[in-house]
Amino acid sequence: MNEDITISLPSLIHRIGRDAVKQAQGIARQYDCELKRVRRSRNWCIVGGAIQIQSCTAHLQAEQLQQLKAEDGQFRYLIQKLDTALLQHVDKLEPLDAKLVRLITNNPAITLGELMQLTQCTITEARLARFQADSW
């Protein structure tokens, strides 16, 4: 859940241009993500936490809306690739606390061991989530 994910972006410079890639790299750095080339190929990838990549995508969408008049959707390809790739990592987008509480409310009979196995959390986090879910 806390692992970084890698999203492949083939032929990124050819699709959005060098200046847009440099701008996207700066935005990615703000969200602790790394937009980089794959070795010496023309392919690129973005590496970071799922939540950070989602935040970076939201920022890119905001940038595209602001610059819509200046350029015709320079980040459109990048945003589309990131959105479709994030659909595969939906389980990593939800914070651990919220996921634990959701699992407990969906199945009140779930044991702490099952919670720990499903979410790779500690016993303390599972107990806190059980307490939070019971206090609702």
C-alpha positions in Angstrom: 0.0 0.0 0.0 2.9 2.3 0.7 4.9 1.2 -2.3 5.7 3.4 -5.2 4.1 2.7 -8.5 5.5 3.1 -12.0 3.4 4.3 -14.9 4.8 3.9 -18.4 4.5 6.9 -20.8 5.7 5.8 -24.2 7.0 8.5 -26.6 6.1 11.3 -24.3 8.2 14.0 -25.9 6.8 13.2 -29.3 3.3 13.4 -28.1 3.3 16.6 -25.9 6.6 18.3 -26.6 9.9 19.0 -24.8 8.7 22.2 -23.0 5.6 20.5 -21.7 7.6 17.6 -20.4 10.0 19.9 -18.6 7.0 21.7 -17.1 5.4 18.4 -16.1 8.7 17.3 -14.5 8.6 20.4 -12.3 5.0 19.7 -11.3 5.8 16.1 -10.5 8.8 17.1 -8.3 6.4 19.3 -6.3 4.4 16.1 -5.4 7.4 13.9 -4.7 7.1 12.1 -8.0 9.8 11.5 -10.6 9.1 11.9 -14.3 12.0 10.4 -16.1 13.2 8.7 -19.2 13.5 4.9 -19.3 17.2 4.3 -19.8 18.2 5.7 -23.2 14.9 5.0 -25.0 12.3 7.5 -26.1 9.9 6.1 -23.5 9.3 7.9 -20.2 7.7 6.8 -16.8 6.5 8.5 -13.7 7.4 6.9 -10.3 5.8 7.8 -7.0 3.1 7.0 -4.5 -0.4 6.5 -6.0 -1.8 9.4 -4.0 1.0 11.7 -5.0 0.6 10.8 -8.7 -3.2 11.5 -8.3 -2.4 14.9 -6.8 0.1 15.6 -9.6 -2.6 14.7 -12.2 -5.1 17.0 -10.6 -2.5 19.8 -10.8 -1.8 19.0 -14.5 -5.5 19.2 -15.2 -5.7 22.6 -13.5 -2.7 23.8 -15.5 -4.3 22.6 -18.7 -7.5 24.5 -17.9 -5.5 27.7 -17.2 -3.5 27.4 -20.4 -6.3 26.2 -22.6 -6.3 29.4 -24.6 -2.5 29.4 -25.0 -2.0 25.9 -26.2 -4.4 23.2 -27.3 -4.3 20.7 -24.4 -0.6 20.1 -24.1 -1.1 17.8 -21.1 -4.1 15.9 -22.5 -2.1 12.7 -23.4 -0.3 12.7 -20.1 -3.4 13.2 -18.0 -5.3 10.5 -19.9 -2.4 8.0 -19.4 -2.1 8.8 -15.7 -5.9 8.5 -15.1 -6.2 5.1 -16.8 -3.2 3.8 -15.0 -4.4 5.0 -11.6 -7.6 2.9 -12.2 -5.4 -0.2 -11.7 -4.2 1.1 -8.3 -7.5 2.2 -6.7 -6.7 0.2 -3.6 -3.6 2.4 -3.0 -5.5 5.7 -3.4 -7.5 5.3 -0.2 -5.6 6.1 3.0 -5.0 3.1 5.3 -7.2 4.5 8.1 -10.2 5.0 5.8 -9.7 1.6 4.2 -9.6 -0.2 7.6 -12.7 1.6 8.8 -14.5 0.8 5.5 -13.6 -2.9 5.8 -14.8 -3.0 9.4 -18.1 -1.3 8.6 -18.7 -3.6 5.6 -18.0 -6.7 7.7 -18.3 -6.1 11.5 -17.3 -9.7 12.2 -13.9 -9.3 10.6 -11.0 -10.2 12.9 -7.9 -8.2 13.5 -5.8 -10.9 11.9 -7.9 -10.7 8.7 -7.5 -6.9 8.7 -3.8 -7.2 9.0 -3.6 -9.7 6.3 -5.8 -7.7 3.9 -4.1 -4.4 4.4 -0.6 -5.2 5.6 -1.1 -3.0 8.6 0.1 -3.4 12.2 -1.9 -4.7 15.1 -2.0 -1.2 16.6 -3.5 0.3 13.4 -6.1 -2.4 13.2 -7.1 -1.9 16.8 -7.4 1.9 16.4 -9.5 1.3 13.3 -11.8 -1.1 15.2 -12.1 1.5 17.9 -12.9 4.3 15.4 -15.5 2.1 13.6 -17.2 1.1 16.9 -17.4 4.8 18.0 -19.5 5.7 15.0 
